[in-house]
Amino acid sequence: MAKEKKPVEEETVTDAAEEAKKEAIAQLDQVKAFFTEQMSKLDAQVKDISNNLKNKYVPQAETKIKENLITSLLVSFGAGLCLGLTLMIMSFFGGKKR
């Protein structure tokens, strides 16, 4: 059987659709490249900020904790107790009803 020839209008529409698809793929690739570049920049900034915090504030915090050891222990114990009681109360009142 011979293949039927498509009308000229149908070929034009098909060609236009293929061209639009190619353009959309090209634009998608550009957007992907842009976001990849931005993510790399953000990753570098986060690492830089993290290193600055680690180098500047962690040693200061360690020194303060060592200087005020009893106060630090009492504060951490109190915070843990408050968090534990809060979670217990929330689970008691918000838990499954039997």
C-alpha positions in Angstrom: 0.0 0.0 0.0 1.2 3.4 -0.8 1.4 6.0 1.9 -1.0 8.8 1.6 0.6 12.2 1.2 -0.3 14.8 3.9 -1.8 18.0 2.7 0.5 21.0 2.6 -1.3 22.7 5.5 -0.9 19.7 7.8 2.9 19.5 7.0 3.2 23.2 7.8 1.4 22.7 11.1 3.6 19.7 12.0 6.8 21.7 11.0 5.7 24.6 13.2 5.0 22.3 16.1 8.4 20.7 15.8 10.1 24.1 15.6 8.2 25.3 18.7 9.2 22.1 20.5 12.9 22.7 19.6 12.6 26.3 20.8 11.0 25.2 24.1 13.7 22.6 24.7 16.4 25.2 24.0 14.8 27.7 26.4 14.4 24.9 29.0 18.2 24.2 28.7 19.0 27.9 29.2 16.8 28.0 32.3 18.4 24.8 33.6 21.9 26.2 33.1 20.9 29.5 34.8 19.5 27.7 37.9 22.6 25.4 38.0 24.9 28.4 38.0 22.8 30.2 40.7 22.8 27.1 42.9 26.6 26.9 42.6 26.9 30.5 43.7 24.5 30.0 46.6 26.3 26.8 47.7 29.6 28.8 47.7 28.0 31.6 49.8 26.5 29.1 52.3 29.9 27.4 52.7 31.6 30.8 53.2 29.1 31.9 55.8 29.3 28.5 57.5 33.0 28.7 57.7 32.9 32.3 59.1 30.4 31.3 61.8 32.5 28.2 62.6 35.7 30.1 62.9 34.3 33.2 64.7 31.4 32.3 66.9 32.0 28.6 67.9 35.2 29.3 69.8 33.6 32.3 71.5 30.6 30.1 72.6 32.9 27.3 73.8 34.9 29.8 75.9 31.7 31.3 77.4 30.3 27.8 78.2 33.5 26.7 79.9 33.6 30.0 81.9 30.0 29.5 83.1 29.8 25.7 83.2 27.1 25.4 86.0 24.9 28.1 84.4 25.2 26.4 81.0 24.3 23.0 82.4 21.3 24.4 84.3 20.0 26.3 81.3 20.3 23.3 79.0 18.6 21.1 81.6 15.8 23.6 82.0 15.3 23.9 78.2 15.3 20.1 77.9 12.8 19.8 80.7 10.5 22.4 79.2 10.7 20.8 75.8 10.0 17.3 77.2 7.0 18.5 79.2 5.6 20.4 76.2 5.9 17.4 74.0 4.3 15.2 76.7 1.4 17.5 77.2 0.9 17.9 73.4 0.9 14.1 73.0 -1.5 13.6 75.9 -4.1 16.2 74.6 -3.5 15.8 70.9 -3.0 12.0 70.8 -5.4 9.4 69.5 -8.6 9.1 71.4 -9.3 5.6 72.6 
